């Protein structure tokens, strides 16, 4: 079965948005590659863009693997930790 990258990124954005200190800035599903941009609500510099690789991994713009589509909540929690945000 082929991975639905857009659906995976939408799920990631929803899970990331549940964290009190995170704000989803952009869900760019039509761009190449598709990505979700998330930032810490209290800092203009704590931001990250996340893509979904063909193997189902969520990857930051600097190459850090957050997790997979099998555990979207866990991947979003790792991003929250990296951006110094409170848990969901």
URRA-V627727 format. One record per run of one state. SS is the DSSP state (h for helix, s for strand, l for the rest). FROM is the first residue (numbers start at 0). LEN is the number of residues. If there is no record, write none. Layout:
BEGIN
ss=SS from=FROM len=LEN
ss=SS from=FROM len=LEN
END
This chain:
BEGIN
ss=l from=0 len=4
ss=h from=4 len=13
ss=l from=17 len=4
ss=s from=21 len=7
ss=l from=28 len=6
ss=s from=34 len=6
ss=l from=40 len=6
ss=s from=46 len=6
ss=l from=52 len=4
ss=s from=56 len=4
ss=l from=60 len=4
ss=s from=64 len=4
ss=h from=68 len=14
ss=l from=82 len=6
END
